């Protein structure tokens, strides 16, 4: 049930908007997830302002408003420029090859992600997921999925945090009645097996056309890169980045069409800026560094078109007014890009000492980029060979040189973040990705896959030419044999090598058993009992590193420290350091009364990331079984819930 709820939520709002825009066939389908994400993320920001709680009613209203605005823009502009409605409709065709290619790639990803997640009840036992799961509960409890305030889910004041993923997950819980882990697993399956293939297909279709060869190659390659979609459901976990990067290629495809056709050259040119703005809002609220990724992809294309078309050819023949408008638009775009690059980062350039250290040389980093690997893992030979050949083809073809330049820019980013010491320069280049090399490696797939697809098409032409020279077969047989000779080895080598290793590594983080590193099965059972023994207003204290932070997402009962990096103040610090002295320390009781702390959770299970100094910052939550002033009221295994009676 939650899987089908996720499927409908991620597609239906977008289909309404794309149809209102006049899109047809595969364009309406491929852009639907992007439009859905945009509608929901923008509606989530607007709903609290309008006094509407987050839920299906808000989403339906946001969908209808967006579709109506789209229809009005389309109709008014068509009337203004004298175009008939039929001329506004446009779209890529849905062919059997398209359906087979997308379905095949999606199927492989669905199986891989199912293997990674293991069970709908399992959760990623990683530090960032402490926030993500609690943030889903926060959206449900507060009735707000606004990115402007979601930072409060970490225990601090309302602040900006990209909330698109959390809002959609909460909506799945609300509409299907599922648990939060089930909703999260379903949403992540849909993102990987639907949003990503459709979005990337739209980008590749824009680049290479809709031939059978392109669709078959796409079906093989979309599931063959370990850094995306698999890495971001392993490392972190980085669910907001996962959503933003999955939808990003569709925005890039709109950008390419817009540059090719011009803003007002045809009916599709009228709607493209509008759809592009909607899509840009969606990826921005999914994760802001999606916009920085878009810059790295599209700026080389914009520069190549500017150099080819305007400087020496048509500029001299333009009117003074057109020259001024062109220069003003170019300057405005340059300022916007530079501003986005500087502003959309989590910390200033000077705060570079808090970032990840390098782990290899520059030459090794280049090797990782070329052989589509990361984290000092082995080379991915199938996609690596294709990528190198595709890079050569792109550099040899004027129409695709910008794609090669974009890849080289991504390679520079990967080199800086994995091989250079922390510095202002490195922070300037990769600060938008938190100086996190795994986020950069995932972004490199956004251009690595199209380059590999270009090579796939090139290899096909070589093989088909050779088979055709034999003159012993039909044209259909040549096509089938050529595709099989390339697709089968690539698929087998990719799926039995780097992808298998990536799948196994990610799967090791998903569990809910006796030895799970953050929340064990015993802890989970204890947290499920909390609604029966904790009254509505009581706040629970606990060391968030031992799993107690997740008592909130499981039970809905408020915890004092809902994140391993929870916001602290003077009273919270007193509780963290001295709660177990409540019977003899009046300062503790005063802080507890102000914070409404009435309960505490204590666990004897192994703490997450032993040796990390951050998880040793809660000595006041230890030894409650020996401290006076605490009454044991629930226990499952080595995990205990106490009532604070000393105050």
Secondary structure, DSSP 8 states (H G I E B T S, - for coil): -HHHHHHHHHHHHHHHHHHHTTB-HHHHHHTHHHHHHHHHHHHHHHHHHHT--SSHHHHHHHHHHHHHHHHHHHHHHHHHHT--HHHH-B-----HHHHHHHHHHHHHHHHHHHHHH-STT-EE-SHHHHHHHHHHHHHHHHS---TTTGGGGGTSS------HHHHHHHHHHHHH---HHHHHHHHHHHIIIIIHHHHHHHHHHHHH-S-HHHHHHHHHHTT--IIIIIGGGTSTT-HHHHHHHHHHHHHHHHHHHHHHH-TTSSHHHHHHHHHHHHHHHHHHHH-THHHHHHHHHHHHHHHHHHHHHIIIIIGGGS-HHHHHHHHHHHHHHHHHHHHHHHHSSSS-TT-GGGS----S-HHHHHHHHHTT--TT----HHHHHHHHHHHHHHHHSGGGHHHHHHHHHHHHHHHHHHHS-S-HHHHHHHGGGTT-HHHHHHHHHHHHHHHHHHHHHHHHHHHHHHHHHH--S-HHHHHHHHHHHHHHHHHHHHHHTHHHHHHHHHHTTEE-STT-SSS-HHHHHHHHHHHHHS-TT-EEE--GGGTGGGHHHHH---BS--STT----HHHHHHHHHGGGTTT-HHHHHHHHHHTEEEEEEE-S--TTTT-GGGGS-GGGS-TTTSTTEEEEEEETTEEEEEE---
